[in-house]
Every structure is written in C-alpha cells, then in structure tokens.
Amino acid sequence: MEKGEGIVPESVESSGGASLAPILPHGGRLIDRVLPAGTRAEAEARARDLPQISLNARAASDLECLATGVFSPLRGFMNRADYERVVHEMRLKNGLLWTLPITISVDEDGAARLAEGQEAALLGSDGNLLGLLSVEEIFAYDKREEACLVYGTEDTRHPGVEYLLRRGELLVAGPVSLVRRPSVPGFEDYYAIPAETRRRIKERGWRTVVGFQTRNPIHRSHEYIQKCALELMDGLLIHPLVGRTKLDDVPSEVRMRCYRALVERYFPKERVMLSVFPGAMRYAGPREAVFHALVRKNYGCTHFIVGRDPAGVGGFYQPYAARELFMRIPRGDLDITPLFFDEAFFCRRCDGMASTKTCPHGESERVALSGTRVRELLRHGGSLPEEFSRPEVAAVLQEWALGL
C-alpha cells in the first residue's frame, strides 16, 4: 500500500462519551501523493531529463488537489475508461459516483515527446517544477461530446466550453506526485489540506459539519443560509474557492477580505472555520455542485449547502437544476447530506431575511441582488444597500471597485 493511501479517519468522541466515526473520504480513504521532503531533490534531478508538460492555472490547481487528497479517490489524471464513464454516466470505471472529468491535455507535438510507461515533468507557469506524472495512457477525446454532456451546451459563451475547446487534442493519464505546491500568496493562514482540516474538526469535537462553497463576495442571503444550517450543525466550514475563475469575477483576495470581515463580526468563532479551497471553477452547474459536495466530504463535511444555481453561469442552468440532480442520486452513493435552500432575500415588510418558504410578500418588498448586479453597481460607483450587504463587507467591495 502506498504512503497515505490507506488512511481511514479515527473515531471521535461525542459529547455523551459514545464513539462516533466521522464521515469517510469519498471512496473510503484520503490520497496522499505529496513527495516527502527527503525525496524531492532526487525527483528534481530526475525531472531535468524528462519531457515536460506546462500547466496553466487550472491544471496546476488540479495537480495540487489530486496530490493532497482533495480529489480522493483519484490518484492522478483520468484514463480513458474513467474519463468516458464520468462524461456519460457520472461514474468512475469502478462505479463510484464522480461527476466531472479531471484531465490534462497536450497537443500532438507535446504527445510525441511522451511515452507510456515513462515519466513527465509537470511545470508551472513560471517554468518551475511542480510535480511528476507517470504516463499510463495517451488518448484522443471528443471535445464537443464533453461540452454537451458535462456543461449541457456547446455555446462558447460558456466559460467552461470556451476553455475546453481551446485545449489540446489529446489527454494524458496517469498517477501524479507533487514536488512543490503552487503558492497561495495572501491565503497562507487559511490554507489546509483535507487531512489537516479533518484534524481540526476532530480537535473541536464537531460531529456534524456543514460546508459552504462560494466564489462570490459573501452577502446577507449567504449569511442567512449559513446561520440556518449552523442552527442544526456543530460546525460550519466556509470554504471559498480561490483557484482560477472567469475574469469578471471579484478577485479571490477581495472576496477573502469580505469573508474575514463577516466571520470576525457576525459569527461565533468557535463554531466556524474559514479556509480556502484551491480548486478551479468549471461553471458546470449541477454536475459541479455535486462535485463540490463530494470534495467537501473529503475535507470532513457531513452536510453541504445547496442554494440557487450553484456553480452556474450566464443563465445556462435552471435555478434549481442542481437540487434535482442531487435528489436523483442514491443516498448511499453520495453519502454527504445536501441541505437545500431556496433563494433568500431581505423583506422590507418582514424587516428581516426570508425566503419564499417563510415570507408572503411580493417581489416589490424584496431586496435581492445577483452577483452580476453587484459588480455592475460597484463598477459604476453605486453603493450596496445595507439590506443586501453588511457595511463592513460593502466597504471592502467599494474600496476594491474604486481601484478598477
């Protein structure tokens, strides 16, 4: 058994003294493909004579997530059998639920330098070595088919489709080893791999943990949903994505300042953990929402918040399509429990946060702004209403907007 690949979490003690095992990672074990410090020099020396594959930001974050257990049970970039079954059936070859292909591409010239059964050096955008790939297979794939089945469209206005169609024509499969993690400047104090996050959860004695995925600045509706979930849970993991997003999204460092301002002033610190998620956005709507739940299970979450149009973009998905997909998946296949929330808003008549489940008043009484509308207001010098955003969060966003 390889180092780290037999990790099964220990049990934790409940408040009543009975043993209660935490949720298992997806597939039953956390993967660890990070090279020990003592072997890195040898790997770097060996890499000088290997063919090279340059990684863009998304591929580099995928490498990191594969090696640190975020994408457990994957040990590397998918082979043809796993890739095709994931695209068509949302399953790995062994039948395990998995909704997004995790692949690395090369063009024909790049593939000509590779050989199955040999290694390749994986380089970052700065040319430095990030990891090694043991090449097991090189195969062609159908980009249009992947676009239709994974993203539900071939429209190049969809950022995931546009990225897919620009990729190389061949995919390279095989297990990876991480030599050096990509840097996370500004987020060092909030970065923790799944094994470390699980350790912190155990130390806090949390038996139930709800995860919240976000790529947008946090606002009052997010806060309301999180607090509703926290009423039922021992702990909340606010897990903002800081990997590659589309260019008009608010930068991750600005979003992180918003999360910190909110957590420091409006949440009980002993019941909330703020940590960054290094993955890249695909904008794959329902499939990506399930994917985000599965990887949060690897971090130790027992529950996952599913709101309106998670991982959606540009009106490509119906608002509650993700909920419908979650409900079609057998409970035992998913394991982590989704918590479904309708869109929340501030109701002037109710004088508080609400949703259509709790508020009888019409839309004219509601303050609800989309992420797109927020960006528009900020870029045109507008202010965010207090009913929409806490003043501390609004101040961070307005300071950022003034610098655009």
C-alpha positions as CSV (number, residue, x, y, z in Angstrom):
1,M,0.0,0.0,0.0
2,E,1.4,3.4,-0.9
3,K,2.1,6.1,1.6
4,G,-1.1,7.8,2.8
5,E,-3.4,5.7,0.7
6,G,-4.7,3.6,3.5
7,I,-5.8,6.5,5.7
8,V,-9.1,5.9,7.4
9,P,-10.2,8.6,9.9
10,E,-10.2,7.6,13.6
11,S,-13.4,7.8,15.6
12,V,-14.2,10.9,17.6
13,E,-15.9,11.1,21.0
14,S,-19.3,12.6,21.1
15,S,-20.3,14.9,24.0
16,G,-22.1,11.9,25.6
17,G,-19.0,9.8,25.6
18,A,-20.1,7.4,22.9
19,S,-17.7,6.8,19.9
20,L,-18.9,8.3,16.6
21,A,-16.8,7.8,13.5
22,P,-16.5,10.9,11.2
23,I,-17.6,10.7,7.6
24,L,-15.3,8.7,5.4
25,P,-13.5,10.3,2.5
26,H,-15.1,9.6,-0.9
27,G,-14.1,6.1,-1.8
28,G,-13.0,5.3,1.8
29,R,-9.5,6.8,2.0
30,L,-7.6,10.0,1.6
31,I,-5.0,10.0,-1.2
32,D,-1.5,11.4,-0.4
33,R,0.7,11.9,-3.5
34,V,2.9,14.6,-2.0
35,L,6.6,13.6,-2.1
36,P,8.3,13.5,1.3
37,A,10.8,16.3,1.7
38,G,13.7,13.9,1.6
39,T,12.9,12.6,-1.9
40,R,12.3,16.0,-3.6
41,A,15.9,16.7,-4.5
42,E,16.2,13.4,-6.3
43,A,12.9,14.0,-8.1
44,E,14.0,17.4,-9.2
45,A,17.3,16.0,-10.5
46,R,15.4,13.2,-12.4
47,A,13.0,15.8,-13.9
48,R,15.8,17.6,-15.7
49,D,16.0,14.8,-18.2
50,L,12.2,14.2,-18.6
51,P,9.8,15.5,-21.3
52,Q,7.9,18.5,-20.0
53,I,4.2,19.4,-19.8
54,S,3.4,23.1,-18.9
55,L,0.4,23.5,-16.7
56,N,-1.9,26.5,-16.8
57,A,-3.5,27.8,-13.6
58,R,-6.4,25.3,-13.7
59,A,-4.2,22.3,-14.4
60,A,-1.8,23.3,-11.6
61,S,-4.7,23.5,-9.1
62,D,-5.9,20.1,-10.3
63,L,-2.4,18.7,-9.7
64,E,-2.4,20.1,-6.1
65,C,-5.9,18.8,-5.4
66,L,-5.1,15.3,-6.7
67,A,-1.9,15.1,-4.6
68,T,-3.3,16.4,-1.4
69,G,-6.4,14.3,-1.2
70,V,-9.0,16.9,-2.3
71,F,-10.0,14.8,-5.3
72,S,-9.8,11.4,-3.4
73,P,-10.1,8.7,-4.6
74,L,-8.3,9.9,-7.7
75,R,-4.6,9.3,-7.8
76,G,-3.9,11.2,-11.0
77,F,-5.3,12.4,-14.2
78,M,-8.1,10.2,-15.6
79,N,-7.5,7.4,-18.1
80,R,-9.9,6.7,-21.0
81,A,-12.1,4.2,-19.1
82,D,-12.7,6.6,-16.2
83,Y,-13.0,9.6,-18.4
84,E,-15.6,8.1,-20.7
85,R,-17.7,6.7,-17.9
86,V,-17.6,10.0,-16.0
87,V,-18.7,12.0,-19.1
88,H,-21.5,9.6,-20.0
89,E,-22.7,8.3,-16.6
90,M,-21.1,10.4,-13.8
91,R,-19.3,7.4,-12.5
92,L,-15.7,6.2,-12.4
93,K,-14.9,2.9,-14.1
94,N,-15.4,1.1,-10.7
95,G,-18.9,2.6,-10.4
96,L,-18.1,5.2,-7.8
97,L,-20.0,8.5,-8.2
98,W,-17.9,11.2,-9.8
99,T,-19.4,14.0,-11.9
100,L,-16.5,15.9,-13.6
101,P,-13.6,14.7,-15.7
102,I,-10.2,15.6,-14.2
103,T,-7.8,15.5,-17.2
104,I,-4.7,17.1,-18.6
105,S,-4.3,17.8,-22.3
106,V,-1.4,18.2,-24.8
107,D,-1.2,18.9,-28.5
108,E,0.2,16.3,-31.0
109,D,3.7,17.8,-30.7
110,G,3.6,17.5,-27.0
111,A,2.3,14.0,-27.1
112,A,5.1,13.0,-29.5
113,R,7.6,13.7,-26.7
114,L,5.8,11.4,-24.2
115,A,5.8,7.7,-23.9
116,E,3.5,5.4,-22.0
117,G,5.3,3.8,-19.1
118,Q,7.7,6.7,-18.6
119,E,7.5,9.9,-16.5
120,A,6.9,13.5,-17.5
121,A,7.8,16.7,-15.6
122,L,4.9,19.0,-14.8
123,L,5.9,22.7,-14.8
124,G,4.1,25.7,-13.5
125,S,3.6,28.9,-15.5
126,D,6.9,30.2,-14.2
127,G,8.8,27.2,-15.5
128,N,9.5,25.7,-12.1
129,L,8.8,22.0,-11.4
130,L,5.5,21.3,-9.6
131,G,5.3,17.5,-10.0
132,L,5.7,14.4,-11.9
133,L,3.3,12.3,-14.0
134,S,3.7,8.6,-14.6
135,V,2.3,8.3,-18.1
136,E,0.0,5.4,-18.4
137,E,-2.1,6.3,-21.4
138,I,-2.4,9.0,-24.1
139,F,-5.8,9.1,-25.9
140,A,-8.0,11.3,-28.1
141,Y,-11.3,12.6,-26.8
142,D,-14.4,14.3,-28.2
143,K,-14.5,17.9,-27.0
144,R,-18.0,18.6,-28.4
145,E,-19.3,15.5,-26.7
146,E,-17.8,16.5,-23.4
147,A,-19.2,20.0,-23.8
148,C,-22.7,18.7,-24.4
149,L,-22.7,16.1,-21.6
150,V,-20.8,17.9,-18.9
151,Y,-21.8,21.5,-19.5
152,G,-25.0,20.9,-21.3
153,T,-24.1,23.2,-24.2
154,E,-21.6,23.8,-27.0
155,D,-22.1,27.6,-26.7
156,T,-18.6,29.2,-26.5
157,R,-20.1,32.0,-24.3
158,H,-20.0,29.4,-21.5
159,P,-16.5,29.8,-19.9
160,G,-16.1,26.1,-19.4
161,V,-16.9,25.3,-23.0
162,E,-14.6,28.1,-24.2
163,Y,-11.8,26.7,-22.1
164,L,-12.5,23.1,-23.3
165,L,-12.4,24.0,-27.0
166,R,-9.0,25.7,-26.6
167,R,-7.4,22.7,-25.0
168,G,-5.0,20.2,-26.7
169,E,-6.4,17.4,-28.8
170,L,-5.1,14.5,-26.6
171,L,-5.4,13.6,-22.9
172,V,-2.5,12.2,-20.9
173,A,-3.4,9.9,-18.0
174,G,-1.5,8.6,-15.0
175,P,-0.8,9.0,-11.3
176,V,0.9,12.2,-10.1
177,S,3.4,13.1,-7.5
178,L,3.6,16.7,-6.1
179,V,7.1,18.1,-5.7
180,R,6.1,21.6,-4.8
181,R,2.7,23.1,-4.1
182,P,1.6,26.1,-6.1
183,S,1.8,29.3,-4.0
184,V,-1.2,30.7,-2.3
185,P,0.0,34.3,-1.5
186,G,-2.2,36.0,1.0
187,F,-4.0,32.9,2.0
188,E,-1.3,31.0,3.9
189,D,-3.1,31.3,7.2
190,Y,-6.3,29.9,5.7
191,Y,-4.9,27.0,3.7
192,A,-5.4,23.5,5.0
193,I,-5.4,20.2,3.1
194,P,-8.2,17.6,3.8
195,A,-6.2,15.7,6.4
196,E,-5.4,18.9,8.4
197,T,-9.0,20.1,8.1
198,R,-10.2,16.8,9.5
199,R,-7.7,17.0,12.4
200,R,-9.0,20.5,13.3
201,I,-12.6,19.3,13.1
202,K,-11.7,16.4,15.5
203,E,-10.0,18.8,17.9
204,R,-13.1,21.0,18.0
205,G,-15.3,18.0,18.8
206,W,-17.6,18.6,15.8
207,R,-19.6,15.6,14.8
208,T,-21.7,17.3,12.2
209,V,-20.1,19.9,9.8
210,V,-21.8,21.8,7.0
211,G,-19.7,23.1,4.1
212,F,-20.4,26.2,2.1
213,Q,-18.9,26.7,-1.3
214,T,-18.7,30.2,-2.8
215,R,-16.9,32.1,-5.5
216,N,-18.7,35.4,-4.9
217,P,-18.4,38.0,-2.2
218,I,-20.5,37.0,0.8
219,H,-23.7,38.9,1.3
220,R,-26.7,38.8,3.7
221,S,-28.5,35.9,1.9
222,H,-25.4,33.8,2.2
223,E,-25.1,34.7,5.9
224,Y,-28.8,33.8,6.5
225,I,-28.5,30.4,4.8
226,Q,-25.2,29.6,6.7
227,K,-26.8,30.5,10.0
228,C,-29.9,28.5,9.3
229,A,-27.7,25.5,8.6
230,L,-25.5,26.2,11.6
231,E,-28.6,26.0,13.9
232,L,-28.6,22.3,13.1
233,M,-24.9,21.5,12.9
234,D,-21.9,21.5,15.3
235,G,-19.8,23.5,12.9
236,L,-19.7,25.4,9.7
237,L,-16.8,25.3,7.1
238,I,-16.9,28.4,5.0
239,H,-14.8,27.3,2.1
240,P,-14.3,30.0,-0.6
241,L,-12.8,28.9,-3.9
242,V,-9.6,30.7,-4.7
243,G,-8.5,28.8,-7.8
244,R,-9.0,30.1,-11.3
245,T,-12.3,31.8,-12.0
246,K,-13.6,33.8,-15.0
247,L,-12.1,37.2,-15.5
248,D,-15.0,39.3,-14.4
249,D,-15.4,37.5,-11.0
250,V,-14.4,39.5,-8.0
251,P,-10.7,38.7,-7.2
252,S,-10.2,36.0,-4.6
253,E,-8.2,38.2,-2.3
254,V,-11.0,40.7,-2.2
255,R,-13.6,38.0,-1.5
256,M,-11.4,36.7,1.3
257,R,-11.4,40.1,3.0
258,C,-15.2,40.1,2.8
259,Y,-15.4,36.6,4.4
260,R,-13.0,37.6,7.2
261,A,-14.9,40.8,8.0
262,L,-18.2,38.8,8.3
263,V,-16.8,35.9,10.3
264,E,-15.0,38.2,12.7
265,R,-18.1,40.3,13.5
266,Y,-21.2,38.2,12.9
267,F,-20.4,34.6,13.6
268,P,-19.4,32.7,16.8
269,K,-15.8,32.0,16.2
270,E,-15.7,28.7,18.0
271,R,-18.3,27.2,15.6
272,V,-17.0,28.4,12.3
273,M,-13.9,27.5,10.3
274,L,-12.8,29.8,7.4
275,S,-10.5,28.0,5.0
276,V,-9.7,28.4,1.3
277,F,-10.5,25.8,-1.4
278,P,-7.7,25.7,-4.0
279,G,-9.8,24.2,-6.8
280,A,-10.6,26.0,-10.1
281,M,-14.2,26.8,-11.2
282,R,-15.6,24.8,-14.2
283,Y,-19.0,26.6,-14.2
284,A,-20.6,23.2,-14.8
285,G,-23.8,23.8,-12.9
286,P,-25.5,20.8,-11.4
287,R,-22.6,18.4,-12.1
288,E,-20.1,20.8,-10.4
289,A,-22.5,21.3,-7.4
290,V,-22.4,17.5,-6.8
291,F,-18.6,17.6,-7.3
292,H,-18.2,20.4,-4.8
293,A,-20.2,18.3,-2.3
294,L,-18.0,15.2,-2.8
295,V,-14.7,17.0,-2.3
296,R,-16.1,18.7,0.9
297,K,-16.8,15.2,2.1
298,N,-13.0,14.6,1.7
299,Y,-12.4,17.7,4.0
300,G,-14.7,16.1,6.6
301,C,-18.0,17.8,6.0
302,T,-21.1,15.7,6.8
303,H,-23.5,18.1,5.2
304,F,-23.3,20.6,2.2
305,I,-25.4,23.7,1.5
306,V,-27.1,23.7,-1.9
307,G,-28.6,27.0,-2.8
308,R,-29.9,28.6,-6.0
309,D,-28.0,27.9,-9.2
310,P,-24.7,26.7,-7.6
311,A,-21.7,26.7,-10.0
312,G,-24.0,28.2,-12.6
313,V,-23.1,31.0,-15.1
314,G,-24.9,33.2,-17.5
315,G,-28.4,31.6,-17.3
316,F,-27.2,28.3,-18.8
317,Y,-28.8,26.3,-16.0
318,Q,-32.3,26.3,-14.4
319,P,-32.2,27.8,-10.9
320,Y,-32.8,24.5,-9.0
321,A,-31.4,22.0,-11.5
322,A,-28.6,21.1,-9.1
323,R,-31.3,20.2,-6.5
324,E,-32.9,17.9,-9.0
325,L,-29.7,16.1,-9.7
326,F,-28.9,15.6,-6.0
327,M,-32.3,14.1,-5.5
328,R,-31.8,11.6,-8.3
329,I,-28.5,10.3,-6.8
330,P,-28.9,7.3,-4.4
331,R,-28.2,8.5,-0.8
332,G,-25.6,5.8,-0.3
333,D,-23.6,6.9,-3.4
334,L,-23.5,10.5,-2.3
335,D,-23.1,9.9,1.5
336,I,-22.7,13.6,2.3
337,T,-26.1,15.1,3.1
338,P,-27.2,18.1,0.9
339,L,-29.2,20.9,2.7
340,F,-31.4,22.6,0.1
341,F,-32.2,26.3,0.4
342,D,-34.4,28.5,-1.7
343,E,-33.1,31.9,-2.7
344,A,-33.0,34.2,0.3
345,F,-33.7,38.0,0.4
346,F,-34.3,40.9,2.7
347,C,-38.1,41.6,3.0
348,R,-38.9,45.2,3.9
349,R,-42.3,44.2,5.2
350,C,-40.9,41.4,7.4
351,D,-38.0,43.6,8.3
352,G,-35.6,40.7,8.0
353,M,-34.1,37.9,5.9
354,A,-36.5,35.4,4.5
355,S,-37.3,33.1,1.5
356,T,-40.4,32.3,-0.4
357,K,-41.0,29.5,2.2
358,T,-41.3,31.9,5.0
359,C,-42.3,35.3,3.5
360,P,-45.8,36.0,2.0
361,H,-44.9,39.4,0.5
362,G,-44.4,40.2,-3.2
363,E,-41.2,40.9,-5.1
364,S,-41.6,44.7,-4.7
365,E,-40.8,44.3,-1.0
366,R,-37.6,42.2,-1.5
367,V,-34.0,43.3,-1.8
368,A,-32.2,40.6,-3.8
369,L,-29.2,41.3,-6.0
370,S,-27.4,38.9,-8.2
371,G,-23.6,38.7,-8.3
372,T,-23.7,40.3,-11.7
373,R,-25.8,43.2,-10.4
374,V,-23.4,43.7,-7.5
375,R,-20.5,44.0,-9.9
376,E,-22.4,46.5,-12.0
377,L,-23.3,48.7,-9.1
378,L,-19.7,48.7,-7.8
379,R,-18.1,49.5,-11.1
380,H,-20.5,52.4,-11.7
381,G,-19.8,53.9,-8.2
382,G,-23.1,52.8,-6.7
383,S,-23.5,51.7,-3.1
384,L,-24.8,48.4,-1.8
385,P,-28.0,48.6,0.3
386,E,-27.5,47.6,3.9
387,E,-30.3,45.1,3.5
388,F,-28.1,43.3,0.9
389,S,-24.6,43.5,2.4
390,R,-23.2,44.1,5.9
391,P,-21.5,47.6,6.0
392,E,-18.0,46.0,6.6
393,V,-18.4,43.9,3.5
394,A,-19.7,46.7,1.4
395,A,-16.7,48.9,2.5
396,V,-14.3,46.2,1.3
397,L,-16.0,45.9,-2.1
398,Q,-16.3,49.6,-2.6
399,E,-12.6,50.1,-1.9
400,W,-11.8,47.5,-4.5
401,A,-14.2,49.0,-7.0
402,L,-12.6,52.4,-6.7
403,G,-9.3,50.9,-7.8
404,L,-10.6,49.4,-11.0
